[in-house]
Amino acid sequence: MMKANFKNAIISAVLAALVVMPIFGLHLERKGGQNYIEPHWNLVIWGFVIVLVLQLIKPLLGKHMARVQAPRLPEVSTRMRMTLLWLVIVAAIAWPFFSGRNAVDIATLALIYVMLGLGLNIVVGFAGLLDLGFVGFYAVGAYTYALLFHWAGWSFWEALPLSGAAAALFGFLLGFPVLRLRGDYLAIVTLGFGEIIRLLLVNLVDVTGGPDGISGIPKPTLFGFELTRTASQEGAQTLQQLMGIEFNTMHMVIFLYLLALCLALVTLWISNRLIRMPIGRAWEALREDEVACRSLGMNPTKIKLSAFTLGAMFAGFGGAFFAARQGIVSPESFSFIESALILAIVVLGGMGSQIGVVVAAILITVLPELAREFSEYRMLIFGLVMILMMVWRPQGLFPMKRYHEELKQ
């Protein structure tokens, strides 16, 4: 047994070294107008040693990790839970007034991913439909607002409902071709949908601006007043001028954060209500067993369409806010890596767990910003963390709590 374990460890370490070698072991450098490949074997050797040691102690780790239990929220009363929720909301509202601009910007981005994660959680976590093209709905929402402003001069608040409706329509249309598909086949079709949307945005140059995208998208207003130095329309007043206060760019940063917080809370509240309604129970029934779901008289077609439609709607809202925050949209912002990142948020937090999605979105957004010196290895570290989660904690950080009744013996 020990000999077989050592043999497997050697093979794994060699394969790891072969994978690491072209990425970290060979550096392309330019000197005197010539390109040279300089070997750096330190990282390759360290990778070989680390994988070898981990494989050798894997049997011991497996016994201990099998006993590790997922963290669970303490049992508290409904009144205490609501009190804690309101305290967290009040702290989140007050936090940007005591933080720097960079921290508020990162928090705003995290809230966008919270919206996207909660939307995908409906499709993947509740209905059990693997969607790898969720970024397509995100792009539809962003470009809907951008196009409505570019061609019709619509404001953010006018375009926001239509952005969600357009994304929901695309989700509804996507649902029809995939009604008979499951598992890997469903994932391939949804992946193709996301890529089709991106390629259309690139090639429809006359409409979408092609690879350059659409720029000059205005920020949201507050009661019709802009939070800028000067109003875009002649004779109009900005909010600072109306209130008689000095202009500060931090005002817009805080406003965008609070708006993202409101959208995230609304998304959380709606999705929380949906899973408690009959449609939510139908999603869970479809996820557990489609055949049993059909035998109970439910219509899997309608259930799948409702999951795709509602999940896409939240992505559309997030896309419209993203376009308003950035001021520019381009196809490069909606690549497959975004879909993978959103799916990783759902898996890492725990499929079907709303608090898990929120925590995972914050971790995945904030931690890379805190470790910028490892930015070159961000995706490598990210992939390693996901592999470890799948091996040792497949249920996620905060697995969904399922209510059940036990019969006494």
MOMOFEN-V102115 format. One line per field, one symbol per residue. phi: phi as a letter, one per 20 degrees, with the letter a starting at -180 (. if undefined). burial: # if it has 24 or more other ideal C-beta (glycine too) atoms within 12 Angstrom, else .. A space follows every 50 residues. Layout:
# MOMOFEN-V102115
phi=???
burial=???
This chain:
# MOMOFEN-V102115
phi=.fffffffffffffffffffgfededdecdclmdecddfcefffffffff ffffffeggffgffffefdffcfffcfffffffffffffffffegffcce fffffffffffffffffffffffefeemdfdddffffgffffffffffff dcmfefffegfffffffffffffffffdfedblfffffffffffffffff ffeeffdenmffmcdmffffddlndedcfcffdfnedeffffemdffbff fffffffffffffffffffffffffeegffffffffffaffffffenedg ffffffffffffffffffffffffffnbcbgffceffffffffffffffo fnefffffffffffeegfffcffdffdffffffffffffffdcffnfcff edfbddeff
burial=........#..##..##..#...##.................##..##.. ##.##....................................#...#.... ...############################################### ...###..##.###########.##..##.#....##.##########.. ##.....##...##..######..####.........###.........# ##################.###.##...##.######..#..#....#.# .##############################.####.############# ################.#.............#..##..#...#.###### .........
